[in-house]
Amino acid sequence: MYTITLEVNQICNLRCDYCYLGEKSNQRMTEEIAHKSLQIAFLNVEKHRDRRLWVDFVGGEAFLSFPLLQNLVEYIEKEAKKRNVNVSYSATTNGTVMNKDMLEWLVKYRFQLKLSIDGNKETHDKNRKTLSGIGSYQSIMKNMHYFKEYEEKSSKYIQVAHVVTQNNYWETAKSVKHLVENLHFRIVDSSIDVSHSWTHEQLDELAQEWEKVLCYYIKKKRIGMEFLWAPVLDLMKYEGLPKCSGFCGVGLIQIYVKTDGKIYGCAANLKDSGCLGDVEKGFSVKKITAYRELALKDEICSNCSISQRCQSQKCIMNNLSYSENINEHNPDMCYFEQKKINLWEKYFK
């Protein structure tokens, strides 16, 4: 499968403290740039045996460009039929602008919907505020009936994007429980804000929270009320014989296209070091090849005891974002990687 993420706009009605886009430019992706991006994706997916394409729409707030999304899906459907390609769609939303038309459209095209929400009102509103500084939790709650109707009509579970930051990490377990018990979501993807440095003490506390969630996850599974906590999937990757992490596939199996047409490996690094080309001139094959060769060298983390199972070293774009050097890894993530391996050994090995 080949994945393309289209940043359809840099427009948002929120100003979240940890947004990876930083200051928004208010720029919108043109249909011309979107079509050229999708042509690149189609040319690449035709080289894949399964001929499967995943198109992911993000912003800003992607649904502030709803007419563009509608036009692009119509274009994609025609191209996919002509090229005999199977297409899946996903989109990320902050949950504040949903309406009936959007709901019906999402159901029609069987979108996988990702909703950004960080926990209960107090926790969520710390970082996810409107332009006027008001928390956005209540706006999501007003639209909750749309999300439940979406799950009912599409037979798909919404994936909750829950961000753990330096001002809420001690509430991680409580936040996950709120999302599952009170809001009844079945898929929770907890991720760590890596835009700021973490201390070992903070990461130790976060590991304790991670363990609490794991225990909660295991308990729910045992009583037949299982939910999916995405970090469990990461832990399960430690299963089996040690093996080199290798190349993550940026540029070869996935790309991220910004509103201006520049192509990046993924959202983990939208700096110049993460740029792989643009929709006009195409990819920098030299850059992708260099990243691939460096990533496959065993000496990258040769002095580390967990090198053979480490998932952190595999994330080329995170490494480049941190240090501009593919061989220099974020020490915070390295430290937390050991914590995760300890949890896997304790609960799953």
LUMLUM-570627 format. One record per residue (C-alpha): residue in one letter; x, y, z. Coordinates in steps of 0.1 Angstrom, whole numbers, padded with zeros to 4 digits, always signed. Example, Ala and Ser with C-alpha at 12.3 -4.5 7.8 and 13.67 -1.06 7.14 Angstrom:
REM LUMLUM-570627
a+0123-0045+0078/s+0137-0011+0071/
This chain:
REM LUMLUM-570627
m+0000+0000+0000/y+0011+0035-0008/t+0001+0064+0015/i-0002+0101+0007/t-0011+0127+0032/l-0024+0160+0017/e-0022+0191+0039/v-0052+0207+0023/n-0049+0240+0043/q-0031+0258+0070/i-0063+0273+0083/c-0077+0265+0117/n-0102+0278+0142/l-0081+0266+0171/r-0046+0275+0183/c-0034+0243+0199/d-0001+0247+0219/y+0016+0217+0204/c+0005+0219+0168/y+0033+0205+0145/l+0025+0232+0119/g+0034+0260+0143/e+0022+0294+0131/k-0004+0289+0104/s+0001+0306+0070/n-0037+0306+0062/q-0027+0291+0029/r-0050+0267+0010/m-0038+0239-0013/t-0050+0245-0049/e-0067+0218-0069/e-0037+0219-0093/i-0012+0211-0066/a-0035+0184-0052/h-0039+0168-0086/k-0002+0167-0093/s+0004+0152-0058/l-0022+0125-0065/q-0007+0118-0099/i+0026+0111-0081/a+0008+0088-0057/f-0010+0069-0085/l+0022+0064-0104/n+0038+0049-0073/v+0009+0027-0063/e+0008+0012-0097/k+0043-0003-0089/h+0029-0020-0058/r+0015-0055-0062/d-0016-0049-0041/r-0025-0016-0060/r-0038+0000-0028/l-0037+0037-0021/w-0044+0054+0012/v-0053+0091+0010/d-0051+0110+0043/f-0065+0146+0045/v-0051+0169+0072/g-0050+0206+0080/g-0051+0231+0098/e-0087+0219+0102/a-0092+0199+0070/f-0130+0204+0070/l-0127+0241+0067/s-0119+0232+0031/f-0148+0208+0027/p-0157+0217-0009/l-0121+0210-0019/l-0122+0176-0001/q-0154+0168-0021/n-0138+0177-0054/l-0106+0158-0047/v-0124+0126-0037/e-0145+0128-0069/y-0112+0132-0089/i-0096+0103-0070/e-0125+0080-0075/k-0124+0085-0113/e-0086+0080-0115/a-0088+0049-0093/k-0114+0033-0115/k-0094+0041-0146/r-0062+0027-0131/n-0078-0003-0113/v-0065+0010-0079/n-0082+0004-0046/v-0085+0036-0025/s-0091+0041+0012/y-0095+0075+0029/s-0089+0091+0063/a-0092+0125+0077/t-0082+0143+0109/t-0105+0168+0125/n-0106+0189+0157/g-0143+0180+0160/t-0157+0216+0161/v-0170+0221+0126/m-0188+0188+0118/n-0223+0190+0102/k-0249+0166+0086/d-0235+0170+0051/m-0200+0162+0062/l-0213+0132+0082/e-0231+0117+0052/w-0201+0123+0029/l-0177+0106+0054/v-0201+0076+0056/k-0206+0074+0018/y-0168+0071+0011/r-0161+0050+0042/f-0136+0073+0057/q-0115+0064+0087/l-0121+0094+0109/k-0095+0107+0134/l-0107+0130+0162/s-0083+0151+0182/i-0093+0151+0219/d-0069+0150+0249/g-0092+0138+0278/n-0118+0154+0300/k-0127+0191+0297/e-0100+0203+0321/t-0072+0184+0305/h-0083+0190+0269/d-0088+0227+0273/k-0052+0232+0286/n-0038+0230+0251/r-0066+0230+0226/k-0080+0265+0226/t-0099+0287+0202/l-0084+0319+0187/s-0099+0338+0216/g-0083+0315+0242/i-0114+0295+0251/g-0111+0257+0254/s-0127+0237+0226/y-0140+0207+0246/q-0176+0219+0247/s-0176+0225+0210/i-0167+0189+0204/m-0194+0177+0229/k-0220+0197+0209/n-0211+0176+0178/m-0207+0143+0196/h-0240+0130+0181/y-0225+0133+0147/f-0195+0112+0156/k-0217+0085+0172/e-0240+0085+0141/y-0209+0082+0119/e-0198+0051+0139/e-0233+0036+0136/k-0238+0042+0099/s-0202+0034+0088/s-0196+0005+0111/k-0162+0020+0118/y-0148+0032+0151/i-0134+0067+0153/q-0097+0069+0162/v-0091+0094+0190/a-0058+0113+0187/h-0047+0119+0223/v-0015+0140+0228/v+0005+0136+0259/t+0023+0169+0268/q+0045+0183+0296/n+0014+0199+0312/n-0008+0168+0312/y+0014+0137+0312/w+0005+0128+0349/e-0031+0126+0338/t-0025+0101+0310/a-0043+0071+0325/k-0072+0093+0337/s-0075+0108+0302/v-0076+0074+0285/k-0102+0061+0309/h-0123+0092+0303/l-0122+0087+0265/v-0131+0050+0269/e-0155+0050+0299/n-0173+0083+0295/l-0171+0091+0258/h-0172+0054+0247/f-0144+0056+0221/r-0129+0022+0212/i-0096+0033+0196/v-0073+0056+0215/d-0039+0067+0200/s-0018+0083+0227/s+0013+0100+0213/i+0040+0121+0230/d+0047+0157+0222/v+0084+0156+0211/s+0087+0193+0202/h+0100+0199+0238/s+0127+0182+0257/w+0117+0159+0285/t+0136+0151+0317/h+0142+0116+0329/e+0120+0122+0359/q+0091+0132+0337/l+0096+0102+0315/d+0098+0079+0345/e+0064+0093+0356/l+0050+0090+0321/a+0062+0053+0320/q+0042+0048+0352/e+0011+0063+0335/w+0018+0040+0305/e+0018+0010+0328/k-0015+0021+0344/v-0031+0023+0310/l-0017-0011+0301/c-0032-0027+0332/y-0065-0010+0324/y-0063-0023+0288/i-0056-0059+0300/k-0084-0057+0326/k-0109-0046+0299/k-0098-0073+0275/r-0102-0100+0301/i-0138-0090+0309/g-0147-0088+0272/m-0148-0050+0269/e-0117-0046+0249/f-0106-0013+0233/l-0076-0006+0212/w-0049+0015+0227/a-0025+0022+0199/p+0008+0021+0219/v+0000-0016+0226/l+0007-0022+0188/d+0041-0006+0193/l+0048-0029+0222/m+0038-0060+0203/k+0065-0052+0176/y+0091-0063+0202/e+0078-0098+0198/g+0100-0124+0181/l+0137-0126+0174/p+0158-0094+0175/k+0161-0077+0142/c+0174-0045+0126/s+0148-0018+0124/g+0159-0009+0089/f+0144+0018+0066/c+0110+0033+0074/g+0100+0037+0037/v+0096+0075+0036/g+0094+0086+0000/l+0090+0050-0012/i+0057+0039+0005/q+0045+0072+0020/i+0047+0110+0014/y+0033+0141+0030/v+0025+0170+0007/k+0022+0206+0021/t-0001+0232+0008/d+0026+0247-0014/g+0034+0214-0031/k+0066+0205-0013/i+0070+0168-0006/y+0081+0155+0028/g+0086+0120+0042/c+0060+0124+0069/a+0046+0149+0094/a+0074+0141+0119/n+0097+0165+0102/l+0084+0195+0081/k+0117+0213+0082/d+0140+0216+0052/s+0159+0185+0062/g+0126+0165+0058/c+0118+0178+0023/l+0122+0152-0005/g+0112+0174-0034/d+0081+0190-0048/v+0052+0182-0071/e+0067+0201-0100/k+0102+0186-0101/g+0095+0153-0083/f+0116+0135-0057/s+0152+0139-0048/v+0162+0103-0054/k+0197+0111-0041/k+0182+0122-0008/i+0160+0091-0004/t+0188+0068-0013/a+0211+0084+0012/y+0186+0081+0040/r+0179+0045+0031/e+0216+0036+0030/l+0223+0053+0063/a+0193+0037+0080/l+0205+0002+0070/k+0239+0006+0086/d+0243-0014+0118/e+0267+0010+0134/i+0240+0037+0139/c+0232+0026+0174/s+0258-0001+0178/n+0267+0008+0214/c+0231+0006+0226/s+0220-0027+0243/i+0185-0025+0228/s+0196-0015+0193/q+0183-0046+0176/r+0147-0040+0189/c+0146-0003+0190/q+0118+0014+0171/s+0129+0049+0178/q+0161+0046+0156/k+0139+0036+0127/c+0121+0070+0126/i+0144+0089+0103/m+0123+0120+0102/n+0122+0124+0139/n+0160+0121+0141/l+0164+0147+0114/s+0139+0170+0131/y+0158+0167+0164/s+0194+0171+0152/e+0195+0175+0114/n+0216+0143+0116/i+0201+0109+0107/n+0226+0092+0131/e+0218+0114+0161/h+0186+0103+0179/n+0164+0122+0203/p+0177+0111+0237/d+0143+0115+0253/m+0128+0090+0229/c+0158+0067+0234/y+0152+0067+0271/f+0115+0061+0268/e+0122+0033+0243/q+0139+0014+0271/k+0109+0020+0294/k+0085+0006+0267/i+0107-0025+0263/n+0106-0030+0300/l+0068-0029+0299/w+0067-0054+0271/e+0089-0078+0289/k+0068-0074+0321/y+0033-0078+0305/f+0037-0095+0271/k+0069-0115+0269/
